[in-house]
Amino acid sequence: MINFSLDKLKHTDSGNFFLMAGPCAIEGEDIAMRIAERIVTLTDKLEIPLVFKGSYRKANRSKGGSFTGIGDEKALKILEKIGNTFNVPTVTDIHESGEAAMAAAYVDVLQIPAFLCRQTDLLIAAAKTNKVVNVKKGQFLSAGSMKFAVEKIVESGNNRVILTDRGNTFGYQDLIVDYRGLPEMQSFGVPVVMDCTHSLQQPNQSSGVTGGKPELIETIAKAAIAVGADGLFIETHPDPANAKSDGANMLQLDLLEDLLVKLIRIRKAVI
């Protein structure tokens, strides 16, 4: 289900799920453009609606010295260039109310991080830009409670909302996905996405670097499509081991095409 208008979103009549994909963070123009070119080529070939993803700044870091970005304006201009060069919509995270209008000038979708999904001022600021707002479900929340996030945005005059599941806290250092939450959130009348990357995080490691299980991205994605997810969120990188952010969770870029082909087959089998 894609129940919102979004300029540059292609292949919306293909019957496929839509994909939000790209690197965790914008590390530089060259690598971001290379990743975008590869993903756009694949999704055009497979007729998958694509929203290119990249964080212009990483505000939530385990250690104070971890990579946070290359500069807000510089990264946002790269996202804008990707959108214009490849004719695709783009999405990035915002962390404070004051960032909403700034980011909205460069991207098509504003994303609210899971830890911030209850921040009323942030949700309202995002809504008032009239951009599509993608709210990630907090790891600490039930699927049902996300209706209040939707209400805050809609009551601010913006009905262009996406909800994204990214698992639930399971102990101190793991997450688990409850797939019952996807249809429950769909009952709010909004598209629901499965974050196949961050649902496999292993946070709070003693090293101060978040771990993950990227080998299970395919498992999470297959199950989500079988359940009926409207879209998937997948972070990908040509060299995850040397990525500057969340390398432990990202899918190797070379593996993306094979995964998408499998997921299309599942989608066709269940619709």
C-alpha positions in Angstrom: 0.0 0.0 0.0 1.3 3.4 -1.0 -1.4 5.9 0.1 0.6 9.1 -0.2 1.8 11.1 -3.2 5.6 11.3 -3.6 7.2 13.0 -6.5 9.9 10.9 -8.3 8.6 7.6 -6.8 8.6 5.2 -9.7 7.0 1.8 -10.4 4.1 2.4 -8.1 1.8 0.3 -10.3 4.1 -2.7 -10.4 2.5 -4.4 -7.4 5.8 -4.7 -5.6 6.7 -3.7 -2.1 8.5 -0.4 -1.9 12.1 -0.1 -0.7 13.9 2.4 1.5 17.6 1.7 1.0 21.0 3.2 1.1 23.9 3.5 3.5 23.5 4.2 7.2 25.3 7.5 6.9 26.4 9.8 4.2 30.2 9.3 4.3 31.1 11.3 1.2 29.7 12.2 -2.3 31.6 9.6 -4.3 30.6 6.5 -2.3 27.0 7.8 -1.8 26.6 8.3 -5.5 28.0 4.8 -6.3 25.7 3.2 -3.8 22.7 5.2 -5.2 23.5 4.3 -8.8 23.7 0.6 -8.0 20.4 0.6 -6.0 18.6 2.7 -8.6 19.7 0.4 -11.4 18.5 -2.7 -9.5 15.2 -1.3 -8.5 14.5 0.0 -12.0 15.3 -3.4 -13.4 13.0 -5.1 -10.9 10.3 -2.4 -10.9 10.5 -1.7 -7.2 9.5 1.7 -5.9 12.6 3.2 -4.3 13.3 5.9 -1.7 17.0 6.4 -1.2 18.1 6.6 2.4 21.1 8.2 4.1 21.5 9.9 7.4 23.0 13.4 7.2 24.1 13.1 10.8 24.2 10.3 13.4 23.0 11.8 16.7 22.6 8.5 18.6 26.1 7.1 19.1 27.3 4.7 21.9 30.7 6.5 22.2 31.4 10.2 22.1 34.1 9.8 19.6 32.1 7.8 17.1 31.5 9.1 13.5 28.6 11.5 13.4 28.8 12.9 9.9 30.6 15.0 7.4 28.7 18.2 8.1 24.9 18.8 7.9 24.7 21.0 4.9 27.3 19.0 3.0 25.5 15.7 3.6 22.1 17.1 2.8 23.3 18.6 -0.5 24.6 15.1 -1.4 21.2 13.7 -0.7 19.7 16.4 -2.9 22.1 15.7 -5.7 21.2 12.0 -5.5 17.5 12.8 -5.8 18.0 15.1 -8.7 20.6 12.9 -10.5 18.7 9.6 -10.3 15.2 11.0 -10.1 14.4 9.3 -6.9 12.9 10.5 -3.6 15.2 10.6 -0.6 14.8 10.2 3.2 16.9 11.2 6.1 16.6 11.3 9.9 15.9 14.3 12.0 16.5 14.5 15.7 15.3 17.9 17.0 12.4 20.1 16.0 14.7 22.8 14.6 16.1 20.3 12.0 12.7 19.6 10.3 12.6 22.7 8.1 16.3 22.5 7.3 16.2 18.9 6.2 12.9 19.3 4.4 14.6 21.7 2.0 16.7 18.9 0.6 14.8 15.6 1.0 11.4 14.2 0.3 10.8 12.1 3.5 11.6 13.0 7.1 12.3 10.0 9.3 11.8 10.1 13.1 14.3 7.7 14.9 12.8 5.0 17.1 14.1 6.5 20.3 12.3 9.8 19.5 8.9 8.5 18.3 7.1 9.9 21.3 8.6 13.4 21.0 5.5 15.5 20.3 7.3 18.7 19.3 9.5 16.7 16.8 6.5 14.9 15.2 4.6 18.2 14.9 7.6 20.0 13.4 8.0 17.2 10.8 4.3 17.2 10.0 4.2 20.9 9.4 6.8 20.6 6.6 4.1 18.7 4.7 6.8 16.1 3.8 6.0 12.4 4.1 6.9 11.5 7.7 8.3 8.0 8.4 8.1 7.2 12.1 10.1 4.3 13.4 8.4 2.3 16.2 10.3 2.6 19.5 11.9 -0.6 20.7 10.1 0.0 24.0 6.6 0.4 22.5 3.9 -1.9 21.4 2.6 -1.7 17.8 -0.8 -0.5 19.1 0.7 2.5 20.8 2.0 3.9 17.5 -1.5 5.1 16.7 -0.8 8.1 18.9 2.3 9.0 16.8 0.1 8.8 13.7 -2.6 11.0 15.4 -0.1 13.7 16.3 1.0 14.0 12.7 -2.5 13.8 11.2 -3.9 16.3 13.7 -1.1 18.7 12.6 -2.6 18.7 9.1 -0.4 16.0 7.5 -1.8 12.6 6.6 1.3 11.5 4.7 2.6 9.0 7.3 4.6 5.8 7.2 5.3 3.5 10.2 8.4 1.4 10.4 8.9 -1.6 12.8 12.5 -2.2 14.0 11.9 -4.9 16.6 11.4 -4.8 20.4 14.0 -4.8 23.2 14.7 -8.3 24.3 17.0 -8.1 27.4 19.8 -5.7 27.4 21.7 -6.6 24.2 19.2 -8.0 21.7 16.0 -7.3 19.8 13.2 -9.5 18.6 10.6 -8.9 15.9 6.9 -9.5 16.7 5.3 -9.8 13.2 1.9 -9.4 14.7 2.7 -5.7 14.9 2.8 -5.2 11.1 -0.9 -5.8 10.4 -1.8 -4.0 13.7 -0.1 -0.9 12.5 -1.6 -1.2 9.0 -5.0 -1.0 10.7 -4.2 2.7 11.3 -4.5 3.2 7.5 -0.8 3.9 6.9 1.9 2.0 5.0 4.0 -0.2 7.3 7.7 -0.9 6.6 10.0 -3.5 8.2 13.4 -2.3 9.1 15.5 -5.4 8.2 18.7 -3.8 9.4 18.1 -2.3 12.8 15.9 -5.1 14.0 19.0 -7.2 14.0 21.1 -4.8 16.1 22.8 -6.0 19.3 23.0 -2.7 21.3 24.8 -1.9 24.5 27.9 -4.0 23.8 30.8 -3.5 26.3 33.0 -2.4 23.5 30.8 0.7 22.9 30.2 -0.4 19.3 26.7 -1.8 18.5 26.8 -5.3 17.1 24.4 -7.1 14.7 23.5 -10.1 12.7 23.4 -9.1 9.1 23.3 -12.7 8.0 19.7 -12.7 9.1 18.6 -9.8 7.0 17.2 -12.2 4.4 15.2 -14.0 7.1 13.7 -10.9 8.5 12.8 -9.6 5.0 11.3 -12.8 3.8 9.1 -13.1 6.9 8.0 -9.4 6.6 6.9 -9.8 2.9 5.1 -13.0 3.7 3.2 -11.2 6.5 2.3 -8.4 4.1 4.6 -5.5 4.8 4.1 -2.7 2.4 7.8 -1.8 2.3 11.2 -2.8 3.5 14.0 -0.7 5.0 17.5 -2.0 4.2 20.8 -0.3 4.8 23.5 -1.4 2.4 27.1 -0.7 1.7 29.8 -2.0 -0.6 32.2 -2.6 2.3 30.2 -2.9 5.6 33.3 -3.9 7.6 34.8 -0.5 6.8 31.7 1.6 6.9 31.8 4.6 9.3 28.5 3.8 10.9 26.5 0.6 11.7 28.8 -1.6 9.6 27.8 -4.6 11.8 24.2 -4.4 10.5 24.4 -3.4 6.9 23.8 -5.7 3.9 26.7 -6.2 1.5 25.7 -4.3 -1.6 26.5 -7.2 -3.9 23.9 -9.3 -2.1 21.0 -6.9 -2.6 19.9 -8.1 -6.1 19.6 -11.8 -5.2 17.6 -10.9 -2.1 15.2 -8.6 -3.9 14.6 -11.2 -6.6 13.6 -13.7 -3.8 11.4 -11.2 -2.1 9.5 -10.4 -5.3 8.8 -14.1 -5.7 7.4 -14.3 -2.2 5.3 -11.2 -2.8 3.8 -12.7 -5.9 3.0 -15.9 -4.0 1.1 -14.2 -1.1 -0.9 -11.4 -2.8 
